[in-house]
Structure formats: structure tokens, C-alpha cells
Amino acid sequence: MTFPLSARGPFSLAEAARFQAIFPAFASGARADFAFPADGAWTTVGVRVTDDLTGHIVANPGDLPADQIAAQVSRILSLDIDGSGFAEVGTRDEVIGDLQKQFPGLRPVLFGSPYEAAAWALLCHRISMRQAATLRRRLSEDLGETVDFGDHRLAAFPPPQRLATLEPMPGMMIRKVENLRALGEAALAGDLDADLLRDMTIEQAMAHLRKLQGIGPFSAELTLIRGAGVADLFPRETPHLRTTMARLYDLGPEPASAQLDAISQSWRPYRSWASFLLRQAGS
């Protein structure tokens, strides 16, 4: 089965694939391959997106409708957002304009769902990204389903029902195990539904997520931006973004939050997208 994808405004699948190559949570290659638990149903789906923006369904054991899978893939690649106005941000802000030239057509590449994004935030807590990536890979290989793409196999992150029964594992503090179990239960209860989060105001969604066990301001922002695909959120709680902005905007070593907020106003309504480009510049 296949389905078409479309982009309103500039988009480059090659740039998305390059992002995948440096981010350990995803597979990579000349195309974009994804394996993820499908929203709500939580059966594992495998999709290959080719450069003609066709989605090829490689695995669909739950017999989900193609349009449901297409909607999730579209969100993962930020194709569900009209990006035709993003170029204007680069004309208003020279730094963002330079980054748009450096990463032409790059949009935020999301996790499979807000559930996966929140799990990543919990895994990253107080350890390095490399350590967190190792834990994520172990969870995927031990508890997730594996999709065979022909030239390689990709283990999907475990569905929430398996995370909800997570047993202690080497290298993971018991508190983190408890938080991940609670996250699995919250996902099963519908508390991490992407449409639910996007229908709220940012303030409402942040407050909603922070009620979940282990989710603080940074984790809530990451879940909204890289999970639900909220396009216009400035992630104030991301230290690396603050450092990159200080360097690129020549703000000194410790810029005030008000300075950063003021700069981000010219990025509306794509503050998440501009922040994602800055993340790339600082990686």
C-alpha cells in the first residue's frame, strides 16, 4: 500500500534524512524510514517515504486505514503545517535567513507521537543524549516490534502497554523506570493524544503535561514541539538553544530571557521551526 504526501511551502526530504542520520532515535538513508506505534491503536507501523513524497507502508499488522497512517507520517515530517510563510521569517531575521540557506527545506522532524517524545525527555533526564539513546535502543530492541525494510531492520519504540509494565533494567534509575511506567499508563488513558494537545492553548497544554509524573517544563516543551508538532512555541527551557542564540546573535555569555523572547517574536507563527534550525546550528 502507498499514500501520497504533499508539502505546502519548501520541504526537503533529503534534509530530513540528514537530520535522522545524526539523531540516534531514527534510521537513516537516501529515503526516510520510520517504525512507530500508531496513535491510539499502538500497533507498530513501518513506512518508507521516498523522494517523490510517496509513503510506502512496509508493515501494518493492525490493518489500520492508510489515511490514518498518512496523517501520522505527515505530522512526523511537519507536512501537516502550511510552511509557505516560513521564508518570510528569514527576511525579518538575518540569522534565521542564513540558516534557511544552510538547511534548505528542513522542517522539524518529530518523534512518532507525543508519547514517544515524552519518553525521550524522561530518558534524557540527568544523563547525556548518548546514554539516553543507548537506553532507548535497548527498550526498542527488547520491548518493541521490529520492522524489516528489506535492506535493514528497524526496531520501533515499545507501545505504551509494554512501557506501563517496564521492569528495572541496568543503567536506569528506579525513579526513571517508575516515570516511564506512569507515562505508558497516561498514553493509554489518552492524555498524550496529539490532537488533544494541539486543540489546547500552549499554556493549557503545558499545564496538562506537567501534571504527568516526571514531566517538567523542558519535557513539556519537547513533547509539544517534537511530539505534537506545535509550530509556534519558543522553547525557553532548552539550554542549548540559549547558548546557540547567545553566539549567533552576539548577546554575550548569559543573555536575559527577555532578550531571547524579544528576538523570537519575529519568528511568529513558526517559533518552533526557527528554534529547530538553531538547534541544528548548535549540534
N, C-alpha and C positions, 0 to 999 in steps of 0.2 A: 504494500500500500504506500502511496505517496500523497503529499499535500503541498500546495503552493504557499509560499511566504511572500510578503511584499514589504517594501520599505518606503515610508514617506519621508523624504529628505535623504541626505547622504548616509550610506551604510557600506561597510566593507567587511565581508565575511573573513577575508584574509587577516585583517587586523584583529578580529575577534579570535581567530585561531592562534594568532601570535600571543594574545593575552593568555589563552589556555595553556600555551607551551610554558609560560613562566609561572603559572599558578598551579600548584600541585593537586588541587582538588579535581581537575579535569584531565581528560585525554586530549591529544592534540594531533595535528597533521595538516595536510593541504585543505581538508574539509573540517567541519566541526562535528564531532561525535558526542552524543550525550546519553547517559544512562541514569535514570532518576525514578523515584517513586512518584507515581502520578497523583496529582492533587485529589484528596478525598478518598479515592479508591485505594491508593497506596500500593497498587501492583506495580512492578518495575517495568518501565518502558525504555526501549532503546531506539534512538533516532540518529540518523546521519543527515546532515544538511550539506548539500553540495553548492558550488559557487553560482549556480543558476537559481539559487534560493528555492530549491525543492527539498522538502523533508521526506526522507525515506524511512519508513517505520521498519526497524530491524527486529524488534521484539515487542509483543503486545499480548502477554498471556491473559490479561483480563478482558480482552476483546473490547477495549474502550473505543468510542467513536473517534474517527480521525480528526474531527474538528476540535474535540476536547484536547487531544494531544497537540494539535497545531497551535491552539491558544497558549498552552504552557510553554512550548518552544518559542513562540513569538515573544512571550514575556521574558524568557531567559536571554534572548538576544536583543531585548529592548526594542523590538519591532512593533510592539503594540502602542508605542508612543509616536506621535507625529513629530518628527525631528526636523521638519522643513524650516523652522525658525532658529535652529541652533547656530547656524552660521552667523546670524546677527550678533550673537553673544561675542563672537570673536572680533567683530568690528568695533564693539564697545569696549572690549578689554584686550589689549595687545598681547598679554601673556597667554590668555586662552586662545587667541587667534594663532599664535605661534605653535601652540600645542595641537591645534586642529590641523595645522600643516604637517606637524611631525607625526601625528597619528590619524591620517585622513580616514574619515568614515568610521572611526571607532566609537561605539556606544558601550555603555556599561554591560558587561557580561555577568548575568546573575547566577546564583545557585538555582537548583531545580525548584525550590519553593521557599517561602519564609521559614518553614520548619527546618530545612537544611541550613539556611543562613544562620538561624538562631543557634543551631547545634554547633556550627563552626565557631561562632562567637564564644560559646561556652568552652569549646575545646581550646581556644586560644588564650583563655584567661590565665594570666601569670606564667605563661610559657612562651617560647619562641614559635613563630609560624612554622618553622621546620619541624619542631616537635609536635605541634598540633596536626600538621599534615601527615606525620607518621601515624598518629593515633587515628586520624580519620581514615587513612588507608586500611589500617588493621580492622577498624569497625566495619568498613565496607566489605573487606575480604572475608571476615568471619561471620558477619550477620546479614550482609546484603546479598542481592542476587547478581549474578554475572551475566553480561550480555556479550555474545560472540558477534563481532563485526566482520568476521572473515579474516582480516589481516591482524587483528588484535582482539583481546577480550578486555572488557571494562566492567569493574565492579561498581554497582550503584550503592549509594548510601543506604543503610538499612531503613525500612519503613518504621513509622513511629510505634507500631505494636511490638516490634522487636526491641527498640530502644527503651520502651517502657519496662522491659524485664531484663535490662542490662545487668550483668554480673560484674563484680570488681575485676579489673584487669591490671597487669603490671604497667607501671608508668602513669597510672591515672589515680589521682587522689579520690578517696571515697566521696568527698563532698561533690566533686565533679560528676562522679557516677550518679549520685542522687539527683543532681540538677538535670542531667541528661534523661534520667528516668521520668522526672516530672515534665520535661519538655515533650517526651513522647506521649504522655497522657494528655497534655494540653493540645497537641496536634490532633489527637484522636477526638478530642472534645470540640474541635473546630475553632479553637482560639487563635490559630495561626493561618487562617484562611486568607489568601491574598486579596480577594475581593472585599472581604470584611475590613481588612486593614486599609485598603485604598479608598473605601467609602467613608472612612473617618477623616476628620481633620488631622493634621500632623500631631497636634497637641493631644488629641484624643487617642490616636494610635500609639504614641509614645507612652502615655499613661496606661493604656491597656496592656502593652507588652511588659512594662515594668512591674506589673502585678505578678508576672510569671516568675517562678523560682530561679534565682541566679541571673536574671536579666537586669542589667543596669543601663545607664544612658548610652554607653558605647554600643552595647549589644543590641539595644532597641533601634538605634540609628542604622546599624549594619543590616538588621533584619528588614527594615523598611526599604532601604536603598537597594541592597543586593539580594533581597528575597522577594519582597512585594513589588519592587520596581517603581517606587515613588520617585518621580523625576525631579522634583523641586524641593529638595531638603539639603540644607547645608550641614554637614556632619561636624558639629562643633567639638565633639568628644574624641576626634581622631588625632592623636599626637603627630603622626607622620604628615598629615595634611598641614597642620600648623607649621611644622618645620619647613616643608616644601614651599608654602606660601611666604614664609619669612625670607627665604632665599630668593625666590623668583620675583617678589615684589619689593625686595630690598627694605624690609621692615625692621631689621635688627634681630638679635637673638631671641628676644621674648616679646613678640607683638601682643598687644592687648586684644582681647576677644572682640571688643567693639570695632577695632580696625579690620579684623578679618570679616566680621559681619557686614561692615560697610562695603568692603570690596565685593562680597558675594551678592550684594543686591543687584549688581549689573548683570548677573548671570541668570536672573529670573526669565522664564519659568523652567530653567534647566540647571538649577544649582547642583543637583546630584550628578549630572553629566559632566559639568565643568570640574567638579571635585574628583570625578573618576579620572579625567585626563591629568589632573595634578597628581593623583596617586601614581599614575603611570610614569610621570616625570620624576617622581621621587623614588621609584623602585630600583 
